[in-house]
Amino acid sequence: MNNQLSNYRLSTRNNMPKSSFSFAFILITSLFFLWGFAHNLDPILIPHLKKSFTLTTVQATLVDSAVFIAYFLMALPAGFIMKKYGYKNGIITGLLLFALGCFLFIPAANTQQYNFFLIALFIIACGLTVLETAANPYAAALGNPDTSTQRLNFAQSFNGLAAALAPIIGAKIILTKGYSESQLNTMTEGARKLALAAEASSVKMPYFVLGSVLVLIALVFAFTNLPKIQQTDGHIASKNILHAFKYKQLRWGVAAQFFYVGAQVCVFSLFILYATEAAGITDVNASYYLGACGIAFLIGRFVGTFLMQYFKSPNLLLTYSVINTLLCVVAIFAHGIITIYAVIAICFFMSIMFPTIFSLGIKGLKGDTEFGSSLLIMSIVGGAVLPRFFGIISDATGNIQYGYVVPLICFIVVALFGLTGHKENSESEKEEIQAPQVF
């Protein structure tokens, strides 16, 4: 990732004091926490909406589909917004879209329409796509280029913090103590609908508060004179997005990122449904273990970054992927609390995968770096596709543990990328790629 991010630096035209840079970095860092918090409320929403609307596991995974399809559709428009209107306006746009989606949870709960919830989540994710497109290069550029990686890792740590806090807070507010299945079965159809509607309405207040906070933060950004960033390397960007696919490492990187994100979403978003069945615990207790998954993910990021000082990142990626493949076998065939411990371990070992795949995928792309980055962001759509297969397998077999066949396959693909897929084209292939094209 550093290859791309080092192409940007702060504009010094405004002669802004260092304190302004510090305040800007604090604002940018808050975005990492906010989108991490939003993403990690989804695992709370899935079992909540599944019960409220009497959904199958496959239908419940539409929550993830709505979110990650937005990443696929908004990746290129988000880049256009940054290029044409600047990072500050892009961030404000992302925050307002994020807030709009949060506010739409109120009419969604009032009308009791599952599709309305999906639309609200889609709009939230459109805002998140814009924010992520802007915040990563901006955080890296706010200071000395030599320490850009440390700054970005520090900012991303707040995303991990959100992954630990959101499930616990969300469970306390959203997963209120409702009616048991036996109680619901004794009710008339009308009474049952009213009871489930009352439970579904618990999402209104937390999302209203989150939306209000986002509007306030957008106002702070609007009235803050942020430092400008600009490109410095002078390379000419390719005009053809398909040209970037001539790079082997990018082709493999897009595939690996597609499968990795799919695995991550399967693990996190379906954790509560998995834990309640595999370990026989309540959904509230499962949410606490989900918080432990977030903590493991956060610690794993720090440990992985430390280990990369001594081990090559492709080798570490390969090792972690193989370990997670074996842990998926435990998640499929074991019983009781050990299944939860296996999934927590999976979260630890998958923590380095997204940034590592991203940085290896765009390495050496030169003028194709921007298109390559957009393609890697678009590959996040794996989070919309693969959890559906997890749900299909779970529903078809009547055992949600068998759904872990999907993450197992995903980690095998990531392992292949770490083994060979990350390697760049041969010198002759590079010369052919960089040769002038005649049309």
Secondary structure, 3 states (H helix, E strand, C coil): CHHHHCCEEECCCCCCCHHHHHHHHHHHHHHHHHHHHHHCCHHHHHHHHHHHCCCCHHHHCHHHHHHHHHHHHHHHHHHHHHHHHHHHHHHHHHHHHHHHHHHCHHHHHHHCCHHHHHHHHHHHHHHHHHHHHHHHHHHHHCCCHHHHHHHHHHHHHHHHHHHHHHHHHHHHHCCCCCCCHHHHHCCCHHHHHHHHHHHHHHHHHHHHHHHHHHHHHHHHHHCCCCCCEEECCCCCCCCCHHHHHHCHHHHHHHHHHHHHHHHHHHHHHCHHHHHHHHCCCCHHHHHHHHHHHHHHHHHHHHHHHHHCCCCCHHHHHHHHHHHHHHHHHHHHHCCCHHHHHHHHHHHHHCCCHHHHHHHHHHCCCHHHHHHHHHHHHHHHHHHHHHHHHHHHHHHHHCCHHHHHHHHHHHHHHHHHHHHHHCCCCCHHHHHHHHCCCCC
